[in-house]
Amino acid sequence: MTKIEQLAEKIFEKYGNIKRARGPYLYTEKGVRLLDLFQENGRAILGWGGSSAFTMLKNSLNRGFTGSFKTSSFYRLQKSVSELLSGERKVFVYYKKEDAEKVSRDFFGKDAAEYKPWAENLPEVINSDAVIFEPCLPWTEGIFLLAVKAEYAKDVPNEKIPAPLEEAVTRSVYNLISAIQYRSEKDWFIYDQILTKYWLRKGPYLFPKVSESKYEAFADHCLSLGICINPEYKAVSIVPFGADKGALNVLKKNPFEF
């Protein structure tokens, strides 16, 4: 069982099934609202609702875009990623990050940079010849986009995702482009008084200060307080954009000693 699967099991054992998810919150059948700093490893950094992305998914399904025929959805996806990375890109789809990395090395001779919105190295990443991008949309776990500058692109092996999902991912990219314009440091530092005792914050990303040997105990402590953090020590948790300003006070009142 993976750490993420273990987290799901722990939530179920303590709080029951998740009934609803919205913004940075998970609502359980036992009536507890959990504050989500895990955010599906960043896939839900724009919130759990998916906004207009899931509307696009629904509309595509209603149009019957469920067959093996070609649609224009992939070209719109490619256009959105090109806009995100400020230059024309050829986009390839993979179901494993390792496959995207291997194709980048074997076919383009380049190590792909990893795009994470609001990361400190973003200008360098955007200028990279090959970039791996994980859609900021829940329900896309296992989808990785390899975006290669047009001048280097050629036909290489890649996967195909259903047109309705392509439509949803495309809209999520535009939603991210919009969010980049209005989310900034002012939205993340308001929680620093509590968060920085346990994490080093870089933009919206939280890197644990707790030692690896104590990290699982820390994660369990947070969950007991209604705070869900990344179960993986070497991964990052995320500042809960849009959460109540006092949402983390429970951790201040019940500190973890390390």
Secondary structure, 3 states (H helix, E strand, C coil): CCHHHHHHHHHHHHHCCEEEEECCEEEECCCCEEEECCHHHHCCCCCCCCCHHHHHHHHHHHCCCCCCCCCCHHHHHHHHHHHHCCCCEEEEEECCHHHHHHHHHHHHCCCCEEECCCCCCHHHHHCCCEEEECCCCCCCCCCEEEEEEHHHCCCCCCCCCCHHHHHHHHHHHHHHHHHHHHCCHHHHHHHHHHHCCCEEEECCEEEECCCHHHHHHHHHHHHHCCEECCCCCCCCEECCCCCCCCCCHHHHHCCCCC
